[in-house]
Amino acid sequence: MIRVAVVILNWNGEKFLRKFFPEVVRSSPAGTEIIVADNGSNDGSLGYIRDTFPGIRIIDNQTNTGFASGYNKALKQVDADYYVLLNNDILVTSNWIPPVIDLMESDPTIAACQPKILSYAERNQFEYAGAAGGFIDRLGYPFCQGRIFQSIEEDTGQYDEPSEIFWATGACMFIRAELFHLFGGFDDDFFAHMEEIDLCWRLKNRDYRIMYCPGSAVYHVGGGSLPKRSSFKTYLNIRNNIFMLYKNLPDPRRRRVLFIRFFMDILASIKFLIDGGFKDFLAVFKAYASFYSSLNRNRKKRASLLQGRSSKIYKGYIVFDHYIKRKKKFTELRGRFT
């Protein structure tokens, strides 16, 4: 019997647990272990689970050390063949687990997979955090099938075939437990944001595949822990993206990409300032300060990793193609991937 563990990392998410957790319990196949890993919540989250679902296992991390470290701590205590990392603000559907497990069981080189991620508010649209599977361009900018920056597509069945992708969303990631631990899990230093892309990249550099499974669909609220407009989120996204590029890109491409990205990020900071986002402007420089102060630690991490030419990287420049050439849909980019 295949052992599947659904692990929900929670931090002050009582309102989401009350709204969405009962459906997770109802819709998960018999034999699935469901676990709530709590990152030091001070609301009624744990009381709700204990009172309403006394049979559900709780892992209490005591403090909030972020998404990456929180999952790393919790999953060390979970024995399974597959982990399903599920956000607390997701509405699952009746048959959301079996299609993904079946796809992964069909090919041992598939390390991780995600379902179709749709918007909870607009059910016919893809959702920002994952959509129909993630990609990056040659400069490391992430985007998705169904979502390029803030341009989000309507789901009309255009991504209804299973496909190989570059990264699977951390909002609903299926991953082989053995590989999660073998590859060191998420990078604790990321705290939150892009840790799933970094892990998927490390897996791909070892010739494992990441897949999208449209036979499973879930509905995501988004912005549950950090608001969509947040200078801290800006800081994490820029800093972690640089961390990821430094660790995973092969030389000499790494130096060239980081050089270009520095100037691109300076331009982004100026745009933040023009738009009145002074805190976002400062966040860019804080991100680079953190990168340089962490250089020795990241150099050691890089030395322990394999770098290579991973597949499914977009050969173009997504910022240029989207904002200058006005490409709004992923289908307009097809045919330009390594």
Sequence and secondary structure as in RCSB ss.txt:
>XXXX:A:sequence
MIRVAVVILNWNGEKFLRKFFPEVVRSSPAGTEIIVADNGSNDGSLGYIRDTFPGIRIIDNQTNTGFASGYNKAL
KQVDADYYVLLNNDILVTSNWIPPVIDLMESDPTIAACQPKILSYAERNQFEYAGAAGGFIDRLGYPFCQGRIFQ
SIEEDTGQYDEPSEIFWATGACMFIRAELFHLFGGFDDDFFAHMEEIDLCWRLKNRDYRIMYCPGSAVYHVGGGS
LPKRSSFKTYLNIRNNIFMLYKNLPDPRRRRVLFIRFFMDILASIKFLIDGGFKDFLAVFKAYASFYSSLNRNRK
KRASLLQGRSSKIYKGYIVFDHYIKRKKKFTELRGRFT
>XXXX:A:secstr
   EEEEEEESS HHHHHHHHHHHHHHS TT EEEEEESS  SSHHHHHHHH TTSEEEE SS  HHHHHHHHHH
TT   SEEEEE TTEEE TT SHHHHHHHHT TTEEEEEEEEEESSSTTBB TTTTT EEEETT  EEETTEETT
EE B SSTT S EEESB  TTEEEEEHHHHHHTTSS GGG SSSHHHHHHHHHHTTT EEEEEEEEEEEE   SS
S SS HHHHHHHHHHHHHHHHHH  TTHHHHHHHHHHHHHHHHHHHHHHTT HHHHHHHHHHHHHHHHTHHHHHH
HHHTS     SSEESS HHHHHHTS   SGGGTTT B 
